[in-house]
Amino acid sequence: MTIQGECPKCGKRVLHVHVEQVLGMVAGESKARCLSYSCIHCRAVLGVQMEPRAKPRPRRKPEPTG
């Protein structure tokens, strides 16, 4: 038996989700690559998690001004 949930916002069955990459922010700085899962019917966010296969983001040095 397959367990199928409902979207908490629109109440429709969630058989598929929209997945997109987002950046996790801590104190205004990007810290991790994450995945966001949202309802395909109403686009309500159902969950976000750190992307387990993501490589660490390289640190960029600030460009000198002047």
N, C-alpha and C positions, 0 to 999 in steps of 0.2 A: 504494500500500500504506500502510495506517495503522499507525503504531507505537503500541502500547498497553503501558503499564507495569504493574507490579505494586506493590501496597502493600508496603513493607518489613516491616511488622508482621504483617499477616494473610495476605499472599501472594495476595489476590484481585486481579483485574484492575481497574485504575482507569479507568473510563469516564466517571465523573462525580466531582466533588469538592464538598464542603461549603465555601462561602465565607462568611467573616464579617469584620466590621471589628473591629480591635483597635488599641490604642494602643502605640506604640513608646516605651519608657522608657529614659532615660539618667540614671544616678545618682539614681534615684528620682523623676525629673521626666518628665512626658509630653512627648515631643518631636515625634512625628509620627503621622499616621494611617496605618495599615497594613492589609493584607489577609492573612488567614490561610486556607490551603487545607488541608483535612483529608479523610481517607478516609471515604466515606459508610458503609462497613461497620463499621469499628472506631474511627473518630474520631481516628486517629493523625495528627499534624500532618505534612503533606508539604512545606510551605513557607510562608514569610512574606515579604512584600515591602512596600515603601512604596507607598501608593496614589498612582499617578501623577496622578490628576485631583483629588486632595484640595486644598482651600484651606487655607492656613496657619491654625492654631488661634489665636484671639484670646487675648491675654494678659489674665488677670484679676488685678486688684489684690487683695491680701489684705484681708479685711474687718477694720475696726478693732475691737478688743476693748475692752470697758469701758463 
